[in-house]
Amino acid sequence: MRIKSYFAESVQLAIERARVELGPEAMLVNSKRTENDLKHLGQFEVVFGVPQGAAANLNRNTELPQRPPMAPEPPDSLAQELADLRKEIESMRDSVVSRGRPNARIMCRLIPLIEDAYSELTSQEMSDDLASEVLQAVEQRISSTARPPAQHTPPTGQLISTQTIEEALLEELKNRFSVAPEPSSLKDRAIMLIGPAGVGKTTTLAKLALRYGIQARTPVQLLSADTLRVGGWEQLSTYARIAGLPFQTLDSIAALESALDEHQGKRLLLIDTPGFCGTDISDVEDLVAFASRESRIEAHLVLPANIGYRAALRIRDRFASFKPAKLVLTHLDDGCKPGAVLELAIRSGLPLSYLCSGQQIPDDLALASQPAMLDDLCRREKTIAVSAA
């Protein structure tokens, strides 16, 4: 069995070149992104195996890079040769997976389409690990209902359309995160926004106040516990005065508890909190303890969408003592790629409540929805015919 590699700007193009030169007896061994030192040859590499008899007829003048041939195998039969090659492929794939190379985790049977989807997700700044994990699940969804192809058959079997891959991808991603937007008819509750300084808590609170207090005519009470920094409550007070909404500052936990009792007739209480870093947690221990045990308070963790999921997870852990119930994403207008934003939502483990995309109050605030998070990720341009497994 002879091994030969083909390089091209897409997996499908590399496969087509291999088929032209090697013929229908060639067997697809592997497909992956080209290693960095070979990038000038093409973005993708596909590896084909050719039986010894057919290998003798290869065009020796080709300029395509070629892998060294494997050691000769006993000329028992073509069937035995192919069986041995399959064992080698499985061993090689398991070895690569164990080293954590993302592309190798994707099963090979729908390689052209899966590789295209992988490239799309990672180009939108989803991590290699998550993209590989998602697309392996997508491949399994499709292959569980598809017909196995005959061996030694060119890729002219069952057509897998881009619609099929898109639907499977959408379903897989939908299962990995949740949304919990506020219903149009709010129940009595107090929403407390928590998060680091500078993430947009106060602006988001003002957007919520105008959305519900002015547009929806819901009885709203604004409360600010942001008394740690000088003038921390003044911005929200200004918004409240302009909008004609009631506002109150809270200088203690007793004042917060009293306000919850006093304004229990209001349909919605919106509570602003100070931003703090990990070393400042001792300054708000009483607030943390009260918020975590008070059933009337629903804490929403506010994070900028451009933060990156690893930093987001550290912040989530820092604020875990508040027992946040939902996640608010801000700064969606700051050049965020949809794959990175979606990964943040998936990795956080919290349902999304609101999405904020700018400073306009209240226009740049939307109820979180799965379509809003997924539309930019799952658009494909063409249908590729491959042999389905």
N, C-alpha and C positions, 0 to 999 in steps of 0.2 A: 504494500500500500504506500502510495506517495502522497505527501502533504504539500499543498501549495496555497500561498496567501495572495489575496487580491485587495488592492486599496482603491478607495473612491470617496467622493464627497457624500455619498449616501450608501446605506447597506444594499438597497435594491439595485443601484447601479453596479456595485461590485459583484453582486450575484449574477446579474445579466452578463457581465464580462466573463465571469467564470463559466457560465453555461455555454457561451459561444465557443470558448476555447476547449473546454473539457468534455462537453457533450452531456447527455442525460445520465450517464453512469456515474458521474461525479457525485460524491456525497458531502453535504454541508456538515462541517465539523463544529464550527464555532463562529461567532460574530461579536465584535467588540469595538470600542473606540480605539483609535490608533494611539500607540505609546508616543510620548512627547518627542522622542528623537526621530520619529518617523512621520510626524505630522505633515511634512512637506509632500508626502506621497498621497495623502488623502485623510479625511476625517475618520473613516471607518475601515476596518480590516475584516474580511471574511476568509475563513480557512476551509478549504475543500480537500477531501481525500479521494484519490483516484486508484482503482485497482491496477496492479503491476502491468497487466497486458495493455490496458488503455493508456497507462502512463508513458509507454514507449512511443506513442503516437503524438505526444504533446509537441506543440510548436516551440522549438528551441530558441527561436529568435525573439521571443516576447521580451518586452522591457519591464514587465510587471515584476516586482520583487518576489522572490521565491524562498520559502523556508527549506532548510536542509532536509533531505529525505530521511525518513525513519529507517531503522535497521531492517533489513529484509526479513520477511516472515516465511515460515515453511509454506511451500506452494501446494498445500493440500487441496484447497478448493476456494472459490470465491466466497461461498457462504461462510466458511470458517474465518476467512480474512476479514469479512465485514463484522462478524461476531467479535473478533478480537479488537477491531477498531472501536466498536461500540463500548467495550469495557474500558479502553483507554480514554475515550471521551468522557465517560462517567467519572472515572478517577480524576481526570484533569479538572473537570468542572467542580467536583467536590473539594479538590485542593484549593482552587481559586476562591470558592465561596468561603472556605475556612479562613482565608486571609482577608476576607471582607471587601473584595472588589465588587462594587455595586452592580455593574453590568452583568457579571457572571451569575448573579442571583436570579436573573430573568431566564425562564425556560426558553429553549431555542425554537420551538415549533412555530411561533408566529414572529420570528425575529424581525423582519423588515418593518412591520407595523409597530411592534413593541419598541423597537429602537427609535423610530420616529417620535413616538409618544414620550419616550424617555428624554430625548433631546429637547422636546417642547417644554416639559416640566422643569428640567434643569436650567434651560435658558430663561425661565421665569423665576430663577433663584430658589427653587425648591432644592433641598439638599440631596446629594447622591443617595444617601441611605434611605430617605423617605420615598424618593421617586422609584428606587428599585423595589422597595417593599410594596408600594402601591401597585406597580405594574406587574409584579409577580402574581399578586392577587387578581389583577385584571386578566392576565393570561390564563389563570386557573378557572376563572369564571367562564371564559369563552371556550376553553378546551374541554370543559366538562359537558358541554352541549354540542360540540362539533364532531364531525366524522373523521376518524383516523385516515390519513392518506396512504395510498399504496407505496411501497418502497420503490426507489429508482424512477420515480415519476417527477417530471419537471413541475414547477409550481403553477399548475393550471387546474388545480382541484377546486375545492369549495372556495368561493370568493368571500373574503372577509372585508367588508366595507368599512370605511372610516366611521360611518354611523354606528356600526356594531361596536367598534373599539371605543367610540366616544360614549355610547350609552353605558358600557361596562365600566369605563373610567368614572363617569358621573356617579353611578351607583356606589362604586367603591369609595369615592371621596365623601359622598353624602353620609356614608356609614361611619366616617371617622371623625366628624365634628357635629356639634348641634347648635341650634340657635334658640333663643328664648326671648323674642321681642315682647315688649309690653303690649298687652291687648288694648283695644280701643276703649274698653270700659275698665278703668283701673279700680282695683279694690283698695281698701284703706291700707296704706303701707308707707314706710319711710325708706327712701333710697339714699344710702350713704356711698359717696364716691371716695375710694381710697387709691393710693398709688404714690410714686415718688414725686418730688417737686418737678415742675416743668412739663408734665405730660398732658396738661390740658384739663385738669379736673374742674376748675372754676368755670372756664369757658363752656365745657360740656354741661355743667349744672345750669348755667344760664340758658343754654339752648333747650334743655329739658323744661325749664321753667316757662319759657315763652311758648314752646310747643304745646304743653298741656294747660298752662295757666291762661294764655291768651288765645291761642288758636282753638284748643279743645274746650276752653271755658271750664276747666277743672279747678276746683278750689285748691290752691297750692300755698304752701308755707315754705319759705326759704330760711334755712338755718346754717350758720357758719361756726364750726369748731376750730377754725384756722386762726388761733390766737397766739401761736408760737412765734411767728415772724411779724415784724413791724408792718402794719397795714395789710396783713394777710386777708382780712375780711372786707376791706374797702372796695375791691373790684366788684365782688358780688353784690355789695350794698348799692353800688352805682347802677348795676344792671337792674336790680330790683326797683330802685327809685324811678328809673326811666320807664320801666314797664308797668309801674303802679302795682307791684306785687309786695305782699308783706314780707319783712325780713327781720331776723333776730340773730344777734351774736350770742355764743355760748362760751362762758369762761370757766366752766367746770362740768364734771359729769352729772352733778346734781341738777345743774341748769338744763342739761340735755334731757335728763329723765323727766324733769318738770315740763319741758317743752313738748315732749311726746304725749304727756297726759293732757296738757293744756290745749293742744291742737289736734286732738284725736278726732274732732269733727271734720277736719280737712281731709279731702280725698287723697292728697299726696303731700308728703313732707320730703324736701330735698335737702340733704345735709352735706356740706362741704367740709373737708378735713385737711389738716396740714400735710405737706409732702415731707418725707424724711428718708434718710438713708439708713443702712443697717445699724450704724452706731447710735442713731437717735431713737431707737425703739423704746428705750427706757423713759423718754420724755412723754410718751403717750401710752404707757402701760395701762392706765386706768381706762382710757378710751378703748383700747383693744379688748380689755376684759369685759367692758360694758357691751360693746358692739357684738362680741361673739356670743353672749348669753341672752341678748335682748331679741326676742322673737319678732318684734315689730320692725326691726331694722333688717333690710336686705342690702348687703355690701356688694358693690360692683367694683372690681379691680380695673383701673384705667391704665392702659399701656399704649405707647406710640407704636404704630404699625411698622415703623422702620427700625425697630430696636434689634431684631434678630432673635430667633427663638431661644438660644442658649442664655442670653442676658435676660430674656423674658421669664424663663424658668427660675432664674435666681431671684428675680423680683417677686414672682408668685410665691416662692418658698418664704421670702422675707415677710410677706403680708399674709401668710397662711393662718396666723393666729387670729386674724379678723374673720376667718371662715367665709371668704368671698363666695357668693353664689353665682356670679356672672362676670363676664368680661366685656369691657368697652374698648374699642380700638379707635385711636385718634391719629392725626397726621397722615391720613391715607392719601393726601395730596402731595406728599413729600417724595415723589419718585419711587414709591414702593412697588415692587414687582408682585403680581398676584400669587405666584408660587410661594414666595417668602411669607406673605400675609396669611395664606391658607395654612402653611406649616405652623405658624405661630398659634393659630386657632386650634389646630389639631393637637399640638404638643402641650398646650396649656391645660387641656382637660376641662375647661370651663365653657359653658354655653355662652354664645355671643348675644349681647342685648342691643347695643347701639354701635353705629359706625359713623365716625366724624371725619370729614374730608376738607375742612377749612375753617376760617375764622368767622364766616358769616353766620349771624345769629338770627333765627334758628335754622336757616336754610341748609347749612352744611351738617346736618344730622339726619340719619336714616335709621329706621328699624333694621336690625340685622336679618338677613335672609340667605339661604343657601344659594339661590340663583345669583345673587349679587356677588357672592364669594367665588363662584365657579365659572361664570360665563367666559371670562378671559382666558381660562386655562384649557378649555375643552373644545376649541374650534379647530377643525382639521380641514385641509384644502382639497384632498383628492382621495380616490379609492385605489388601494393597492391589492392586486390579486396575489394571494399566497396560499399555500397548502395548509389547511387547518388541521389541527391535531385534536 
